């Protein structure tokens, strides 16, 4: 079963593009869930959520809706997996109200997290993860982790090696298939785009995300072919899309879904801008570029 979703659901740029103008923030998730079946919770990266907030997410979505949750940065980035078992337990306990709606927990590392300094901490941390209760996926941003012994390590613990696409638009035809090991019984794919181009040197964002800014036709065809081959040998496939991948992640979900034979309908108001021609895209680039 393939679940297509976006990296978070609450974006200012989506107002009057995906969400009706004036929609209250607490109405956005149930509205989103009418169109997409999954979402990656980004806010958990910044802090451990309260149980009542998590229960609210569960109650406002359909029974077959699926969440994935990013592990807090205080564990992955600040503590670098060291001396953080109490925080790990607190975070996992906070997700309990999701019940069967929790598809996986994403453990994302910074590029500075590397095996030379952090492999021992990683090995100890893997022993803390509850076995056979919560599916976990790890995303490495440092290629030094691309070692057979580390692939075996994740496989031994049943942790999925996250496949990510950080390719630039100049190389979008070269889908990153050079090192994509399969270590768990599910796949976790993140289509992120070139994160180094998201911001200006002064830290300001460069783009408004509400239309197709960078068409990655060949890249998505490659991903669709790859994923289709694994439909029968994996329990679930989660594909989470960043706005920066093509400019508007719900549209990317729809476009990739069509390649996989999955129909996704977007809100009618989206049709005014998401399929805009070159003139509209140039205007957005002029405004934010």
Residue pairs with C-beta under 8 A, 6 or more apart in sequence:
1 235
1 236
1 237
2 227
2 231
2 236
2 237
2 239
2 260
2 262
3 37
3 38
3 66
3 103
3 236
3 237
3 238
3 239
4 36
4 37
4 38
4 239
4 241
4 253
4 256
4 257
4 262
4 264
5 36
5 37
5 38
5 39
5 40
5 66
5 68
5 238
5 239
5 240
5 241
5 253
6 36
6 39
6 40
6 240
6 241
6 242
6 243
6 249
6 250
6 253
7 40
7 42
7 190
7 192
7 240
7 241
7 242
7 243
7 249
8 39
8 40
8 41
8 42
8 43
9 28
9 29
9 32
9 39
10 25
10 28
11 18
11 209
11 243
13 208
13 209
13 210
13 243
14 209
14 210
15 21
15 23
16 269
17 210
17 211
17 248
17 269
17 270
17 272
17 273
17 274
18 32
18 210
18 250
18 266
18 267
18 269
18 270
19 28
19 31
19 267
20 267
20 269
23 31
26 56
26 60
29 39
29 57
29 60
29 61
30 60
30 61
31 267
32 39
33 39
33 60
33 61
33 62
33 65
35 250
35 264
35 265
35 266
35 267
36 250
36 253
36 264
37 64
37 65
37 66
38 65
38 66
38 67
38 68
38 103
38 238
38 240
39 66
39 67
39 68
39 240
40 67
40 68
40 69
40 70
40 106
40 190
40 240
41 49
41 57
41 67
41 68
41 69
41 70
42 70
43 49
44 69
44 70
44 71
44 72
44 91
45 70
45 71
45 72
45 73
45 108
46 72
46 73
47 72
48 72
48 87
48 90
48 91
48 94
49 94
49 95
50 94
51 93
51 94
51 96
51 97
54 94
54 95
54 96
54 97
54 98
55 97
57 67
57 97
57 98
58 97
58 98
58 99
58 101
61 67
61 101
65 101
66 101
66 102
66 103
66 238
67 98
67 101
67 102
67 103
68 102
68 103
68 104
68 105
68 106
68 137
68 188
68 238
68 240
69 95
69 98
69 102
69 104
69 105
69 106
70 105
70 106
70 108
71 88
71 91
71 105
71 106
71 107
71 108
72 87
72 91
74 84
74 87
75 81
75 84
75 87
75 88
75 91
76 107
76 108
76 109
76 110
76 113
77 109
77 110
77 113
79 87
80 113
80 118
80 121
81 118
81 121
81 122
81 124
81 125
82 121
84 125
85 128
88 125
88 128
92 105
92 130
92 134
95 102
95 105
95 134
102 134
103 135
103 236
103 238
104 134
104 135
104 136
104 137
104 160
104 186
104 188
104 238
105 134
105 135
105 136
105 137
106 137
106 139
106 162
106 188
106 190
107 136
107 137
107 138
107 139
108 138
108 139
108 141
108 162
109 138
109 139
109 140
109 141
109 142
110 141
111 141
111 142
112 142
113 140
113 141
113 142
114 142
114 144
114 145
115 122
115 142
115 144
115 145
115 147
115 150
116 144
119 150
122 153
123 153
126 153
126 154
126 157
126 159
129 136
129 157
129 159
131 158
132 158
135 160
135 184
135 185
135 186
136 158
136 159
136 160
136 184
137 159
137 160
137 161
137 162
137 184
137 186
137 188
137 238
138 154
138 159
138 160
138 161
138 162
139 162
139 164
139 188
139 190
140 146
140 161
140 162
141 166
143 179
146 179
151 161
151 181
151 183
154 160
154 161
154 181
154 183
154 184
155 181
155 183
155 184
158 183
158 184
158 185
159 183
159 184
160 183
160 184
160 185
160 186
160 187
160 188
161 180
161 181
161 182
161 183
161 184
162 188
162 189
162 190
163 176
163 180
163 187
163 188
163 189
163 190
164 176
164 189
164 190
164 191
164 192
165 175
165 176
165 189
165 190
165 191
165 192
165 193
165 219
165 223
165 245
166 176
166 192
166 193
166 194
166 195
167 174
167 175
167 176
167 193
167 194
167 219
168 193
168 194
168 196
168 197
169 193
169 194
169 214
169 216
172 214
172 216
172 218
172 219
173 218
173 219
174 219
175 218
175 219
175 222
175 223
175 226
177 222
177 226
180 226
182 230
182 234
185 234
185 235
186 234
186 235
186 236
186 237
186 238
187 227
187 230
187 234
187 236
187 237
187 238
188 238
188 240
189 223
189 227
189 237
189 238
189 239
189 240
190 239
190 240
190 241
190 242
191 223
191 239
191 240
191 241
191 242
191 245
191 252
191 256
192 242
192 244
192 245
193 214
193 242
193 244
193 245
193 246
194 244
195 244
197 206
197 244
198 205
198 206
198 207
198 244
199 205
199 206
200 206
205 288
206 288
206 289
207 213
207 244
207 247
207 284
207 285
207 288
207 289
208 284
208 287
208 288
209 243
209 244
209 247
209 248
209 249
210 247
210 248
210 273
210 274
210 284
211 247
211 248
211 251
211 273
211 274
211 275
211 276
211 280
211 281
211 284
212 246
212 247
212 248
212 251
212 274
212 275
212 276
212 281
213 246
213 247
213 248
213 281
213 284
213 285
214 245
214 246
214 247
215 246
216 245
216 246
216 252
220 252
220 255
220 256
220 259
221 259
223 239
223 256
224 256
224 259
224 260
227 237
227 239
227 260
228 260
230 237
231 237
239 253
239 256
241 249
241 252
241 253
241 256
242 249
243 249
245 252
246 252
246 255
247 281
248 274
250 264
250 266
250 270
250 274
251 266
251 270
251 274
251 275
253 264
254 264
254 265
254 266
257 263
257 264
258 264
266 274
273 280
